[in-house]
């Protein structure tokens, strides 16, 4: 009887082992098929992106998305937290740090693909200095504007309830006088058109001078992994110094993309007009045009007073060591 039981047990154990082996074989086969499917989809996706030349487009779009989402997210938390909550959720410093960190993260993400411009003014400056093919300027601009626009969609969704809970002291929640400043920059009531234009011109001028210095292989160039960190600190420094007059947009995409979103999302077309301004009514074009002019001026100044004055011995030394300016053809 014991032999029969053990025999049965042996048969049962053998059967269980066979089932386990069969299950393992099935799981292995399923994993292999899944890996093949993933590899096929990845291959098709990569070929499609290469075919439509979208790799750089997507990199610029998502880098700008990160910059504006983190930056304007900080703005939203400060403005909405002041009245929609009993807690203090930050100050102007929070906004400066938000944009600096957003710029740093965006630069880490797209730096190896496009140089992480995240700003039409930077793209224009790189084209002027011969570091970017002029045929890529418009696609980069479009990508940057789309990224900034999409960031506004997400901020609106995440802070939707807070937007309607904020106390606007008699104004509608979705109005220029209340919450539009979360998404786009608006001038102080005292600001004149000339001073506002100069503010945006000079802020962008400083931004590009700093970027040129950080990335110049013939100067005191920063190490590759430190460049995004330094660009983030540069953005923070400009905000700490020149954020009072009109919020240091210094980026046409960061300003116009979210502004256009607010126009169609409930704030209305008043977002293109400065209602409270004494001297400026049509403000919207200043954060678009002035940064482009400032970036162009910075390109000329850096080339004329720094780049062409590098000693030839230093240039030759860098060439021998294999240092070459990063160029996107």
C-alpha positions as CSV (number, residue, x, y, z in Angstrom):
1,X,0.0,0.0,0.0
2,X,2.8,2.3,0.8
3,X,4.5,1.5,-2.5
4,X,1.3,2.4,-4.3
5,X,0.9,5.6,-2.5
6,X,4.5,6.5,-3.2
7,X,4.0,5.5,-6.8
8,X,1.0,7.8,-7.0
9,X,2.8,10.6,-5.3
10,X,5.7,10.1,-7.7
11,X,3.2,10.3,-10.6
12,X,1.6,13.4,-9.1
13,X,4.9,15.1,-8.6
14,X,6.0,14.3,-12.1
15,X,2.8,15.7,-13.4
16,X,3.2,18.9,-11.4
17,X,6.7,19.3,-12.7
18,X,5.5,18.9,-16.2
19,X,2.9,21.6,-15.7
20,X,5.5,23.9,-14.3
21,X,7.8,23.3,-17.1
22,X,5.0,23.9,-19.6
23,X,4.1,27.2,-17.8
24,X,7.7,28.3,-17.8
25,X,8.0,27.5,-21.5
26,X,4.8,29.4,-22.3
27,X,5.9,32.5,-20.2
28,X,9.3,32.4,-21.9
29,X,7.7,32.2,-25.3
30,X,5.3,35.0,-24.5
31,X,8.2,37.2,-23.2
32,X,10.1,36.6,-26.5
33,X,7.1,37.5,-28.6
34,X,6.5,40.6,-26.5
35,X,10.1,41.7,-26.9
36,X,9.9,41.1,-30.7
37,X,6.7,43.2,-30.9
38,X,8.3,46.0,-28.8
39,X,11.4,45.9,-31.1
40,X,9.2,46.0,-34.2
41,X,7.2,48.9,-32.9
42,X,10.3,50.8,-31.8
43,X,11.9,50.2,-35.2
44,X,8.9,51.4,-37.1
45,X,8.6,54.5,-34.8
46,X,12.3,55.4,-35.2
47,X,12.1,55.0,-39.0
48,X,8.9,57.2,-39.0
49,X,10.6,59.9,-36.9
50,X,13.7,59.8,-39.1
51,X,11.5,60.0,-42.3
52,X,9.7,63.1,-41.2
53,X,12.9,64.6,-39.5
54,X,11.0,64.9,-36.2
55,X,13.6,63.9,-33.7
56,X,14.8,67.5,-33.1
57,X,11.3,68.8,-33.4
58,X,10.1,66.6,-30.6
59,X,13.2,67.3,-28.4
60,X,12.6,71.1,-28.6
61,X,8.9,70.7,-28.0
62,X,9.2,68.6,-24.9
63,X,12.2,70.6,-23.5
64,X,10.1,73.8,-23.9
65,X,7.1,72.0,-22.4
66,X,9.2,71.1,-19.3
67,X,10.6,74.7,-19.0
68,X,7.3,76.4,-19.1
69,X,5.4,73.8,-17.1
70,X,7.7,73.9,-14.2
71,X,8.1,77.7,-14.4
72,X,4.4,78.6,-14.8
73,X,3.5,75.9,-12.3
74,X,5.5,77.8,-9.8
75,X,3.7,81.0,-10.8
76,X,0.3,79.3,-10.4
77,X,1.2,78.0,-7.0
78,X,2.3,81.4,-5.8
79,X,-0.7,83.3,-7.2
80,X,-3.4,80.7,-6.4
81,X,-1.9,79.8,-3.0
82,X,-2.1,83.4,-1.8
83,X,-5.9,83.3,-1.7
84,X,-7.1,79.8,-2.5
85,X,-5.3,78.3,0.5
86,X,-4.5,79.3,4.1
87,X,-0.8,78.2,3.5
88,X,2.0,80.2,2.0
89,X,3.1,78.5,-1.3
90,X,6.0,80.7,-2.2
91,X,7.2,84.1,-3.4
92,X,8.9,85.6,-6.4
93,X,12.0,83.6,-5.5
94,X,9.9,80.4,-6.0
95,X,9.1,81.6,-9.5
96,X,12.7,82.4,-10.3
97,X,13.9,79.0,-9.0
98,X,11.0,77.2,-10.9
99,X,12.1,78.7,-14.2
100,X,15.8,78.1,-13.5
101,X,15.2,74.4,-12.6
102,X,12.8,74.0,-15.5
103,X,15.4,75.3,-17.9
104,X,18.0,73.0,-16.4
105,X,15.9,69.9,-16.7
106,X,14.8,70.8,-20.2
107,X,18.5,71.3,-21.2
108,X,19.4,67.9,-19.8
109,X,16.6,66.3,-21.8
110,X,17.3,67.9,-25.2
111,X,20.8,69.1,-24.9
112,X,22.3,66.2,-26.8
113,X,19.7,66.4,-29.6
114,X,19.3,70.1,-30.4
115,X,21.3,72.0,-27.8
116,X,18.0,72.5,-26.0
117,X,17.2,76.0,-27.2
118,X,13.7,76.1,-25.7
119,X,13.4,79.7,-26.9
120,X,13.0,81.2,-30.4
121,X,15.5,83.9,-29.5
122,X,18.2,81.3,-28.7
123,X,17.4,79.5,-32.0
124,X,17.8,82.7,-33.9
125,X,21.0,83.6,-32.2
126,X,22.5,80.1,-33.0
127,X,21.5,80.5,-36.6
128,X,23.1,83.9,-36.8
129,X,26.3,82.5,-35.4
130,X,26.4,79.6,-37.9
131,X,25.6,76.9,-35.3
132,X,22.2,76.0,-36.7
133,X,21.0,75.5,-40.3
134,X,18.6,78.3,-41.2
135,X,16.2,75.8,-42.6
136,X,15.6,74.5,-39.1
137,X,14.8,77.8,-37.5
138,X,11.0,77.8,-38.3
139,X,10.5,74.1,-37.3
140,X,12.3,74.8,-34.0
141,X,10.1,77.9,-33.4
142,X,6.9,75.9,-34.1
143,X,8.0,73.1,-31.8
144,X,8.8,75.6,-29.0
145,X,5.4,77.4,-29.4
146,X,3.6,74.0,-29.3
147,X,5.5,72.9,-26.2
148,X,4.6,76.1,-24.4
149,X,1.0,75.9,-25.5
150,X,0.7,72.3,-24.3
151,X,2.2,73.2,-20.9
152,X,-0.6,75.7,-20.4
153,X,-3.2,73.0,-21.1
154,X,-1.7,70.8,-18.4
155,X,-1.4,73.7,-15.8
156,X,-5.0,74.6,-16.5
157,X,-6.1,71.0,-15.9
158,X,-4.1,70.5,-12.8
159,X,-5.1,73.9,-11.2
160,X,-8.6,74.0,-12.6
161,X,-10.3,73.9,-9.3
162,X,-7.9,76.3,-7.7
163,X,-8.5,78.8,-10.5
164,X,-12.2,78.9,-9.7
165,X,-11.5,79.0,-5.9
166,X,-9.3,82.0,-6.0
167,X,-10.5,85.3,-4.5
168,X,-10.2,87.9,-7.3
169,X,-11.7,90.8,-5.3
170,X,-14.6,91.5,-7.6
171,X,-13.0,90.4,-10.9
172,X,-13.9,87.2,-12.7
173,X,-11.5,84.3,-12.0
174,X,-10.6,83.9,-15.6
175,X,-9.7,87.5,-16.3
176,X,-6.6,89.5,-17.1
177,X,-6.8,91.3,-13.7
178,X,-6.8,88.0,-11.7
179,X,-5.2,84.8,-13.1
180,X,-4.0,85.5,-16.6
181,X,-0.6,86.4,-15.2
182,X,-0.1,82.7,-14.4
183,X,0.3,82.0,-18.0
184,X,1.8,85.0,-19.7
185,X,3.7,88.2,-18.7
186,X,2.0,91.5,-18.2
187,X,3.7,94.9,-17.5
188,X,3.4,96.9,-14.4
189,X,0.9,99.9,-14.8
190,X,3.7,102.4,-14.6
191,X,5.7,100.9,-17.4
192,X,6.2,102.8,-20.7
193,X,6.5,101.0,-24.0
194,X,10.2,102.0,-24.4
195,X,11.2,100.8,-21.0
196,X,9.2,97.6,-21.4
197,X,10.9,96.9,-24.8
198,X,14.3,97.6,-23.2
199,X,13.5,95.3,-20.3
200,X,12.9,92.4,-22.6
201,X,15.7,93.3,-25.0
202,X,18.3,93.5,-22.2
203,X,17.1,90.4,-20.3
204,X,17.4,88.3,-23.5
205,X,20.7,90.0,-24.3
206,X,22.1,88.8,-20.9
207,X,20.7,85.4,-21.4
208,X,22.5,84.9,-24.8
209,X,25.7,86.4,-23.6
210,X,25.7,83.9,-20.8
211,X,24.9,81.0,-23.0
212,X,27.6,81.9,-25.5
213,X,30.1,82.1,-22.6
214,X,29.1,78.8,-21.2
215,X,29.3,76.9,-24.5
216,X,32.3,78.7,-26.1
217,X,34.9,75.9,-26.7
218,X,37.6,78.6,-27.1
219,X,36.8,80.3,-23.9
220,X,36.4,79.0,-20.3
221,X,33.8,76.4,-21.5
222,X,31.9,74.6,-18.9
223,X,32.0,70.8,-18.7
224,X,29.3,69.0,-20.7
225,X,27.3,67.8,-17.7
226,X,27.5,71.2,-16.0
227,X,26.1,73.3,-18.9
228,X,22.4,72.7,-18.1
229,X,23.0,73.5,-14.5
230,X,24.7,76.8,-15.4
231,X,22.0,77.7,-17.9
232,X,19.4,77.1,-15.1
233,X,21.4,79.4,-12.7
234,X,21.6,82.0,-15.5
235,X,17.9,82.0,-15.9
236,X,17.4,82.3,-12.2
237,X,19.9,85.2,-11.9
238,X,18.1,87.2,-14.6
239,X,14.8,86.6,-12.8
240,X,16.3,87.7,-9.5
241,X,17.6,90.9,-11.1
242,X,15.0,91.9,-13.8
243,X,11.7,90.4,-12.9
244,X,10.0,93.5,-11.6
245,X,8.8,95.4,-14.7
246,X,7.1,92.7,-16.6
247,X,8.1,89.2,-15.4
248,X,11.2,88.6,-17.5
249,X,9.6,86.5,-20.2
250,X,12.7,86.8,-22.4
251,X,11.3,84.0,-24.5
252,X,8.7,84.5,-27.3
253,X,7.4,81.0,-27.1
254,X,7.1,81.0,-23.3
255,X,4.9,84.1,-23.5
256,X,2.9,83.9,-26.7
257,X,2.0,80.2,-26.5
258,X,0.4,80.4,-23.1
259,X,-1.2,83.8,-23.9
260,X,-2.9,82.3,-27.0
261,X,-4.1,79.4,-24.8
262,X,-5.7,81.8,-22.3
263,X,-7.4,83.7,-25.2
264,X,-9.2,80.5,-26.3
265,X,-9.7,78.9,-22.9
266,X,-12.0,81.5,-21.2
267,X,-9.9,84.6,-20.5
268,X,-10.9,86.1,-23.9
269,X,-8.9,88.3,-26.3
270,X,-8.3,90.9,-23.6
271,X,-5.1,88.9,-22.8
272,X,-3.6,90.7,-25.8
273,X,-4.4,94.1,-24.3
274,X,-3.0,95.7,-21.1
275,X,-6.2,97.0,-19.5
276,X,-4.5,98.6,-16.5
277,X,-1.5,100.0,-18.3
278,X,-1.3,103.8,-18.6
279,X,1.3,103.9,-21.5
280,X,0.9,100.5,-23.2
281,X,-2.3,99.0,-24.6
282,X,-0.9,96.5,-27.1
283,X,1.7,94.7,-24.9
284,X,1.6,91.2,-26.4
285,X,4.1,91.8,-29.2
286,X,6.8,93.2,-27.0
287,X,7.8,89.8,-25.3
288,X,7.8,88.4,-28.8
289,X,9.8,90.9,-30.8
290,X,12.2,92.4,-28.1
291,X,13.8,89.1,-27.2
292,X,14.6,88.4,-30.9
293,X,16.2,91.8,-31.2
294,X,18.1,91.3,-27.9
295,X,19.4,87.8,-29.0
296,X,20.5,89.2,-32.4
297,X,22.4,92.0,-30.6
298,X,24.1,89.5,-28.2
299,X,25.2,87.4,-31.2
300,X,26.9,90.5,-32.7
301,X,28.4,91.7,-29.4
302,X,29.8,88.3,-28.4
303,X,31.3,87.7,-31.8
304,X,32.8,91.2,-32.2
305,X,34.2,91.6,-28.7
306,X,34.9,88.1,-27.6
307,X,34.9,85.4,-30.3
308,X,37.0,87.1,-33.0
309,X,39.5,88.2,-30.3
310,X,40.5,84.7,-29.2
311,X,44.3,84.3,-29.6
312,X,45.1,82.2,-32.7
313,X,47.3,80.0,-30.6
314,X,44.4,79.1,-28.4
315,X,42.2,78.3,-31.4
316,X,44.9,76.1,-32.8
317,X,45.4,74.3,-29.5
318,X,41.7,73.6,-29.2
319,X,41.6,72.3,-32.8
320,X,44.5,70.0,-32.1
321,X,42.7,68.7,-29.0
322,X,39.6,68.0,-31.1
323,X,37.4,70.7,-29.6
324,X,34.8,71.8,-32.1
325,X,31.8,74.0,-31.8
326,X,28.6,72.1,-31.5
327,X,26.7,72.6,-34.8
328,X,23.3,71.2,-35.9
329,X,23.4,70.9,-39.7
